Amino acid sequence: MSVGIQVAEVTDGRLTFDGVDLLDVAQRIPTPFYLFSARRVRWNIESLRNAFTRRHIDTEVFYASKACSLMWLLRQVQASGIDVEVNSGGELWKALQAGFRPDQIVFNGVAKRVEEVREALRVGVRALIVDSLSELERIAGVAAGEELQAPLALRVDVDVPTPTHPGLATAQGGKFGLEYDQAIEAFRFATAHERLDPQGLHVHLGSQVTTLEPYRRGLETALDLLSEIEVACGIRLDYLDAGGGFPVPFKTSLGAAAADATDYFRAPHGLDEYAEAVCGVVERRRPDLRLLIEPGRSIAGPAAILVAHVEAVKAKHVRDRAGRVVGEERWLILDAGYNTLLEQRLYDWYFPCAVASRMGMDETARFRLAGPLCDAGDVFPGDDHRGFRELPAATTAELVLEPERGFDVGAGPGRRWTGTATGGACGLVLDCRGRPLVWPAAEEDRRETAARWLVQSGAVAREALA
């Protein structure tokens, strides 16, 4: 059983996270809850920044706030000195509240509303990432109406296959970006428009990309296109935005399994290798270019865990087609399901787990893990296709945790506006010295953010929300 969290230690058979005993915390904080490590957030950021700037000094890191835009985490990111990428008006508002300057913010996304574009231009963001020709025209119209310049980077689908979950692939068809053969037309339009200022080219290959070749191939293709754009439009672009997608290891990579590119739960390559793949192409071909990267998962993911209790234990018969009992399945029912950990249902995503009070036990048994919801689909994927987890044999009403759970804390109804958790988990964070800090309830965070954005954008009057 592999926990896979690098700020965890085992003491007398009990698991601690950044120096805090999880069993002790769970006696004081109702489960389920997320536990974040401020030290790990900083470590992840510094590891990324150092890996890339050592190879291409003119690299800027923008945290992809869709990974987790809870205010505490945004403030940790801002204090580290890197910049931020947002995908909605709510995330823009939160980034500003967290202390990011407007020129530290790039605004991405496939469906920016008119009021979101207007607000981004008024506050003066670093760039709007253009996702389509129709959006380019929308931005042009808003910029003209506001009599403001719109700094742009145009996102292009470079048609590179990426071995990852289908829902995370963004660079070979699908809804993201302009077609390759539309790029020059779009840049010509932007160059000719008095209110548009095209400054960069944006590409993003996907998320949890576990091999290096897509980055090499994608960057080569992007730089080919960038050169064509500069010649055709008579401009000199300032930067190439390579996106993010650097993976988090949800399973250990050992033996033959480590080389299986189809298993996107493993991450056999480290950050230095990704930095070499990306920066190596840029340094060889266009060392004058500024390089932007947008990591999210690799910053937030390894800095958090989800802690839950086993609320029920049961055994169910397994029968053959004739109805005869041929075995049994042992089930652990947790107080956290897909209402708290949505990706396990949406994407059939695997999260490693451990029993915090029984670390290091040799004797294991096979269990099925399920959540508390009245839904037969509220079941966690297993260690393999059979759906079972290998856990300590004596597991009863013990504390279970799902490690490395920072990214996409906010998939759900509130995500458009805030990116905050809406699934019933409270929050606890640790500061850089391991002291526990109680986190304001995520639901209140979501409501306050949505209300303030609605007022600031002019969608509703302040009196209507009183």
LOFI-388108 format. One record per residue: x, y negated, z of N, C-alpha, C, O in turn. Coordinates in steps of 0.1 Angstrom, whole numbers, plus 5000, padded with zeros to 4 digits. Atoms other than C-alpha are relative to their C-alpha. Layout:
% residues N
XYZXYZXYZXYZ ...
END
This chain:
% residues 466
500950125000500050005000500949885000501749865009 499250125001501549674989499249885002498249864996 500750124998500449345003500349894990499449834985 499650095011502449134979499949855004499949774995 499950144996502448815000501349975006501850045015 498650024996505848655006500149925012501249895017 499950074987504948455037499450095011499150045022 500549914990503648765055501150085006502050125000 499149914993505448975081499250095009498050065012 500649914992504549275101500750015014501950035014 499449994986505049275139499150095008497950075010 500749904992504049575160498850054993497750074999 501149955007501849695133498949904996497949944991 501050115002499949365130500649904989501849884989 499550085011500149135100499949855004498949815010 500050154998501048765104500249934987500849994977 499950085012500748495078500649875003499949795010 499350124997503248215079500149985015499949875020 499850014985503748295116498850015008498950015021 501249994992500148325126499450144999499350204989 500649864999498648655138498649994995497749925000 501350005006495648725116498950055009497850005008 501049944991493848935142499649895010498449885014 500350114990494148645167499149904993498249855000 500850105006492848395142498650054997497649975000 501349945003489948625132499150015012497950015011 500850004988488848635168499449865003498549855011 500450144997488448255168499349934989498549844991 500650055012487348185133499150104993499650214990 500949905006484248355118500550044986500949954978 499649965013485148565088498750004991497650014996 498750015007485348555059500549864999499849765000 499450145001487748265056501350024991501950124990 498750005007490648165034501149945009500849855017 498850054992494048105049501049954990501550034982 499050055009496447875031501349965008501349935020 498750034994500147815038500549874993500849884981 499450125006501447455032501450034996501849984986 498649975004504947585032500150074987501050054979 499949935012504247825005499649924988500249934977 500450095011502547564984501349924995501649914984 498850075003505747354986501050084994501750044984 499049905006507947654979499750034986500650024977 500449965014505947744948500349884991500849904979 499850125008506147384935501549984997501949964986 498650025002509847354941500750104991501650084983 499549895008510547694925499749974985500649994977 500350035014508747584893500749884995501349894984 499450125004510147244892501550024997502149984987 498649975001513747364897500350094988501250074980 499849905011513347654872500049934987500849964978 500250065013512247424844501049884998501649864988 499150125001514347104851501450044998502249974993 498649955002517547304853500350034986501450024981 499849965014516947414817499649894990500149884979 500450125008515247094803499849895010498749895016 500150104989515846794825498849914999498349875009 501150095002513046594810498750085000497950084990 501349924998510246824823499249945011499749905021 500950054990507246704842498950115003498450174994 500949904995505046934862498649945004498649855012 501450044997501246884863499250125006499050224999 500849894994499347094888498650014994497949914993 501349985006496247244871499050025011498850125017 500850014988493747144897498750104999498150125009 501149905001491047384883500450135008499550205012 499649884993493147654901499449995015499050095020 500650024987492047504935500149855002501249805004 500050144999491047144939499449965014498949855015 500450044987490247144976500949885005502149885002 499350124997491346814991501350025007502349965004 498849974993493846955015501150044991502349994992 499049955009495647134987500549894991501749884988 499650115009495646834964500949915007501949855001 499150094993497246624991501450075002502450005002 498749944999499946884996500849994986502049964986 499350015014500646884958500549864998501649844993 499650145002500646504957501249965008502149895004 498850034992503146484986501250064995502350024998 498849945006505446714967500649924989501849954986 499450095011505946454940499750044986500149974977 500449975014504446634910498749944996498149875005 501250075005501546524889498850104999498950215005 501249914999498046674883499349994987499249894980 500949995011495846794855498650035005498450115014 501449984995492046764859499150044988499550024976 500949955010489146914840498649955001497750004994 501350054999486146714851500149875007501149835013 500150124993485046384865500250015015500849935022 499849974985484846534900501450025003501949975014 498549984997488446654898500849884998501749855006 499350135001489546314886499849925012500849865017 500350084988487846144915500850065012501449985020 499349944989489446394939501549984999502149955009 498650025002492846354924500449865005501449845011 499750144996492645974929499949995015500749925022 500250004985491346024965501250065007501650025018 498849934994494346254972501249924999502349965005 498850095000496745974963500750004987501749934986 499450005013497646054927499849864993498749814993 500150115008498345744906499350044987499450154983 500649975013496245724874501050054989500750144981 499049965010499445754853500650145004501550184996 499649864997500046094871499050104996499250224998 501149915003496846244857499850024986499749924978 500549975014496046414824498750075002498450155011 501449955000492446494817499750104989499750064977 500249895009491846824800498550045000497749985006 501449955000488647024792499450004986499749924978 500649995013486447124763498749934998498249924987 501350075001483346924771499949885009499149875018 500050124992484146584785498849924997498549894985 501250095001481046374791500449864996501649824999 499750145003480846014778500449935013501449855012 499750084988480845884814501350055006502049975012 498749954995483846104822501249934992502249894998 499050075009485845964792500149855004501249805005 500050144996484745614802500849975013501649885014 499350024987485945654838501550024999502349955005 498649975002489245804827500749894994501849854998 499450115007489945514804500149885010501049805010 500050124991488945254830501050015011501749915014 498949994990491245394857501450014994502349985001 498750005006494045444832500850135002502050125006 499349874998494945814832501250004990501249934980 498849985009498245924816499650044986500149994976 500449955013496446104788498750075000498450145010 501249915002493146254776500550114990501050084979 499649895009493746594761498850034991497850074996 501149995009491646614730499850144995500850214991 500349865002489946954724499350024986499350144982 500749985013488046894691499949874993500149774998 500250125008487346654663498949925005499049805005 501150084995484046564677500349935013499849825015 499650074988485546484710501049884997500949785004 499150115004488246274693499149884995499449764999 500950105004485446074677499249945012499049815013 500750054988483646044711501049915007500649805012 499050084993486845914727500249864993500349764999 499850125008487345664699498849905002499049785004 501250094998483745534703500049945014499749825015 499950064986484145494741501149905001500949795007 498950094999487545334738499749864993500049764998 500350125007486245084712499049925008499149805009 501150074992483145004734500649935012500249835016 499450064988485344944764501249914997501749845006 498950085004488044764744501350045008502049955013 498949944993490644994760500850094991500250154982 499249905007493545194746499850145006499850155018 500249864996493145574748501350084997501550124986 498849915002496445764753499550144998498750195006 500649875003495946104738501250104998502350074994 499249895005497546444734498950104994497950125000 501049925007495746674709500350155002501550195000 499849864997495347034719499750094987498650074981 500149925013495847284690500150155004501050195012 499949854999495247664689501150054990500950044978 498949965008498547804677499950144995500950204989 500349875005497048144670501150105004501650174995 499049904995499348354692499350095009498750055019 500649904991498148674708500750005013501950005014 499549994987498548694745499450125008498250135008 500549884993498349014765499549965014500249965024 500650044987495948904793498550044999498150094989 501449985000492348934803499349924989499749814987 500750085011490048834773499549875005499549774997 500550134995488548564795501149905002500749785005 498950094997491948414800500949964988501849894989 499350025012493248414765499549874993498249864990 500550135005493048064749500749954988500549844983 499250055011495348054719499950094988500950094980 500249925012493948294693498550014998497950115001 501450015002490448194684499349965013500049915022 500750044988487748124710499749855000499849794990 500550144999486547784722501049895002500649785001 499150114996489747604730500849954989501350024980 499150075009491547354709499649984986498650044982 500250025015491647234673500650124993501650184997 499349915009492347474645501349944995501549824994 498650045005495947464633499949914988500549814987 500150085013494847334599499249875001499049804992 500750134997492847054615500949905006500549785007 499250084992495746914634500449874993500449764999 499450115007497246684608498849904997499049784999 501250095002493746544599499749925013499449805013 500450064987493046474636501149905004500749795009 498950104997496446304641499949884991500249764995 500150115009495946094610498849905005499049785005 501150084995492545974624500449925012500249805013 499650074987494045894658501049894997501049795003 498950105003497045714643499449884993499849764996 500650125007494845494621499049925009498749815005 501050074992492345404649500749905009501749945016 499350104992493245084667499950025015500849975022 500249984986492045204700500650145005500550175017 499449874996493745554700501550004999502149944990 498550004999497345614709500450155002500650195013 499549864999498445974701501550015004502349964997 498749994994501446054722500650145000501950155001 499549874998501746424724499250114994498150094989 500749885005500846774712499950095012500850115020 500349914988499247014737499750144994498950164985 500349865002499247394735499950075013500650045023 500149924988498147644761499650144996498650164989 500249865005498348014756499150085007498650195002 500949924992496148144784500550005014501549935018 499649994986496448244820500450145003499950244997 499549874996498148534837500650074988500350194985 499349955012500348584806501350075005502250015010 499049934993502648864817501250044991502150114996 498849985008505148874788500549874995499849774995 499350125003507648624775499849964985499849854981 500050025014507248664737498949904996499249824987 501050105004503948464735500549865002500149774994 499550134998505748164749501049964990501049854984 499050035011508648184725499349984987499649884980 500650025013506448234695499149885000499049814990 500950124999503847974707500849874999500449784992 499250135001506547704712500649984987500749874982 499450015013508247784679498949944990499149854982 501150045009504847744661499649855003499449774994 500450144996504047424681501049904995500649794990 499050095005507347264672500049994985500349884979 500250015015506847354635498949904997499149814989 501250085002503447184637500449855003500049764996 499650134996504846884656500849934990500649814987 499150065011507446824629499149964988499349854982 500950035011504746844602499249875003499049794994 500950114996502546594621500849874999500349774994 499250125000505346344626500349954985500349834983 499750035013506246354589498749954993498849844986 501250035007502646344576499449865005498849794998 500750124994501546054600501049895002500649785006 499150104998504745864602500249955014500349835017 499950034986504945874640501150095006501550185000 499149924992507246004666499350035014499149945022 500749964988505546204694501050005012502250035010 499150014989506846164729500150135008501250155014 499949884991506046494745499250124993498450114985 500749885003504946854740499550065014500350085023 500649944988502546994767499850154997499050194989 500049865002503147364769499050085009498950205009 500949944992500347434794500650085011501750045016 499549924989500747694821499950154997500350204987 500349865002499648054825501050095007500850225005 499049914994502548184845499450095011498650045019 500849914992501348494863500450025014501549995019 499849954986500948614899499950155000499150214994 500049854999501748974907498950055009499150045022 501049944992498649144919500250145003499750205013 499649874997500149484917501650004999502149924991 498549995001503849584922500350064987499650144981 499549965013505849644891501250105002502350065003 499049904998507649974894500050104989499050134984 499949905010508950224869499449974987499449854982 500650025013507050274837498949905000498649834990 501150104999504150064849500449864998499649784994 499650145001506249754850500149964985500049844982 499850035014506749774812498650004992498649974980 501350005006502949804805499549864998498949815007 500550145003502049474788498549995001498049885002 501550005000498349574788499549985014498349955016 500450014986498249564826500349865005501449845010 499850144996497749204834500049975015500049855019 499950014986497749264871501450005005501749975017 498549994996501549314871500749884994500349824983 499350115005504049034866501550045001502250005010 498649954999507449194857501149894998502249925001 499050105003509148864848499849885011498749855015 500050104990510048584872500049864993500049854981 500150145006509748204868501249964992501149894982 498850035008513348174856499950054986500449984977 500249945013512548394827499049924992499249904980 501050085008509448194817500649864997500449814986 499450135002511447874821501050014988501149924980 499049985011514148014798499350014987499849964977 500749985013511648124772499449874995499549844983 500650125004509947784771501149904997501149844986 499050115002512847544776501150044990501649954983 499049965010515247754754499649964986500449914979 500550045013513047684724500149854998500649804988 500050145001512647314732501449944999501749854991 498650055000516347264740500750024986501549944982 499349965013517447434707499449914989500249884980 500550065011515047254685499749855001499949774992 500350144998513946924700500349965015499549935023 499650044987515946834731499649865004499649835016 500450144997514746474728498650005006498249905012 501450004996511146574736499950015015500650095022 500449984986509646534770499150135000498350154991 500849874998508146874782499149995012499549965023 501050004989504946884802499650155002499450224992 500649874997503747204819498949995010498949895018 501250014991500547274838499750135007498750195005 500249884992500847554863498949985010498849875016 501050004989497947634886500050125009500350115021 500149874993497647994895501350035008501350075019 498749974994501448024902500349915012501249945020 499850094989501247734927499050045012499450065023 501049984989497947804946499950155003499650185015 500349864998497648184942500850065011500350115021 499249944990500648304963500049935013500649975023 500050084988499848044990498850035008498649965018 501249994993496548185002499650155000500050234992 500649874999494748495014498549985004498249885010 501349994996491148585020499950115011500350225010 500149914989490448745054498550045002497649955002 501449954998487348955060500050125010501050185013 500249894990485949215085499350114992498550094983 500849885004484749565078498850005009498950025021 501250014992481149545089499350145001498550165010 500649874999480149905081500950104993501650074984 499249885006481750245073499050114998498250145006 500949895003479850525056500650104990501650074984 499649895009480250845037498850034991497750064997 501049965009478150925006500350124993501550144988 499849885008477751254989500349984986499749884980 499850005015479051314954499450134995499750245000 500749885005476851554934500350024986500649934978 499949975014477251734902498749994993497749954999 501250025008474751734874498850095005497650065002 501049924994472852014891499549965013498650025019 500550054987472451814923500850065011500450035023 499349944989474952014943501049915005501749834998 499050094993477151834968501450064997501750175000 498749955004480751864955501149915007502349945004 499050094993482451594977499349895006498149885007 500550124994482051264994500949884997502149904994 499350135001483050904990499949935013498849925019 500050084988484050695020500049854996500749814987 500250145003482950335019500349915011500049945023 499850114990484050025037499249884995499549834983 500850125003481549735036500549885007500549875019 499450124995483149395040498949895001497849904995 500950125000481549065049500349904989499849794989 499750085011483048915018499850084987500350194985 500349945012481748994984500349914988501149824989 499850095011481548834950499449865002499749774994 500450144997479848534966501249925006501149805005 498850064994483248464982501250024990502149934990 498949975009485548624956499450034986499350154982 500849995012483748564923500750084989500150154982 499349935012486448694899499950155000499950214990 500149864999486149044912498850054993498750174988 501249965008482749054896500049954986499750034977 500050055014483048824866501050074991500750104980 498949955008486348964854500450145004501450194998 499549874995486549294872501449995005502250085002 498650044996489649144888500450085012499750105022 499449924989491949344911500749915009501649835005 499350084990493049184943500650115010499950195015 499549904990495449384966499549975013499149865017 500650024987494249445001500950085010501650175006 499349934990495649555034499149995013498349915014 500750004987494349635069501049945010502050005014 499050084993495949375091500450065014501550035018 499649944987495949585123500750134999501150195009 499449875001497349895108501150004989501150094980 498950015010500349795087501050105003501450135014 498949904999502950055080499650145004500550225005 500449874997500850355088500250094987499850054976 499749915011501850655067498850084995498650104983 501249925004498550845067498949914994498549825000 501050085007496150705042498850094995498950214995 501249935005492750795028499449914989499849794987 500750075011490650694997498749945005497950015010 501250074996487950435003499549924987500349884979 500650105009485550234981499849885008499349885019 500350134993485349864990498849934994498749934982 501250075005482149674987499749885009500149875020 500450124993480749334997498650025006498050135005 501349994992477549255017498849984992497749994998 501250055007475249144989499150124996499550234994 501049905005472049324979500150014985499249974978 499749995014473549404945501050114998502150115004 499149885002475049734933501349964994502250044994 498850055006477649534914501049945010502149905006 499150074990479149384946501050115006500950145017 499049904997481949644946501449954995501549914983 498750045005485649574944500750114991500550234994 499349915008487749734917501050085008501550035018 499049924992490050014929501449994995501749914986 498650005003493750084927500250054986501250024979 499949955014493050274894498650014995497649965001 501350005007490150354871498950085009497850065006 501049924992488550584898499349915010498349955015 500750094991487650284919500350015015499749945023 499749994986489250384952501249925004502149894995 498850074994491750204975500650105010499950165017 499249924989494450384995500249915012501049815011 499950084988494050245030500350095012500150215011 499749914988495050375065498750085003497650045003 501149904999492950685072499149965012497949995011 500850034988491750555106499249874999498649835009 500750135001490250235092498550015003497850104998 501450014997486950155108499549864999499549804988 500450155000485749805118501249915001501349845011 498750085000489149655110500049884992499049854984 499850125008490349335096500650034986501750094986 499449975014490949355058500249864994499549774995 499750135007492549085037500350034985500850134982 499750005014492749015000501149904997500749784997 498950105002496148854994500049924987499349964977 499850085012497148594969498749964993498450004982 501350045005493848434964499849854999498749805001 500250155001494448064959499449954988498749854988 500450065012493648024923498550024998497850115002 501450005003490147944911499150015012498050085011 500950004988488747894946498949894996499149774999 501050105004485647724931499350044988498549964983 500849955011484347934903498650015006498450075016 501350004995480647874908499349874997499849794990 500950115004477847614906500749875002500449774994 499450134998479947334921501249974993501849864994 498750015007482947384899500149884991501149824990 500050115009481947134873500549875006501249795000 499850134993482146854898501250005009501949905009 499050014989484646954924501150115000502250085003 499049894999486447294920500150055015501150115018 499949954986485647364957499250135002498450174994 500649874998484547694972498549985004498249895012 501550014997480747744973499550135004498250155005 500549874999480548104981499950055015499850175017 500249954987480248115019501250025008501150065020 498849994992483848125030500449875006500449774999 499550134994485047865055501449994997502050084990 498650015004488547745053500949975012500449905022 499050034990491647735075501349984993501650064984 498750025006494947595066501150005010500849975022 498850014991498447605081500849894995501149874983 499150115004500747305081501450064998501650185000 498649955003504447325073500750075011501750135009 499449944988505247435108499250125005499450175016 500849884996502647715109498949975010498350065015 501150034990500147525131498750014993498549964982 501349995007496547615123499249875001499249805011 500850125002494347325111498650054995498550124985 501349975005490547365108499749914988499949794989 500350075013489347275073498549965000497750035005 501450045001486147075068499250104991499850154981 500849905008483347295054500049974986499849854982 499850025014483747345017498649944994498749874985 501350045006479947285011499949845002499449784993 500050144998480246935027501049934990500649824985 499050065009483346865006499449994986499549894979 500650005013481446964975498949894998498849824988 501150095000478346754983500549854999500149774992 499550134999480346444992500749964986500549854981 499450035013482446464960499049984989499249884981 501050015011479546514937499249875002499049804992 500750124998477646224953500849884996500349794989 499150125003480545984950500249994985500349884980 499750015015481246074914498749954993498849874984 501250045007477546034904499849855002499449784992 500250144998477545684919501149924992500749834985 498950075007480945584905499850004985500249904978 500249995015480045704870498849934995498649914983 501250075004476845514870498850094997497850044992 501149915003474745824866498749985009497650005004 501150024991472645744897500349885008501549845009 499850114991472145444920500450065014500050165018 499649964987473845464954498850025009498850115018 501149994991470445414971499350134998498650185007 500749875003469145734954500650125008499950225010 499349894993471645944974500049985015500650065022 499950034986471145785007499150105008499050095020 
END
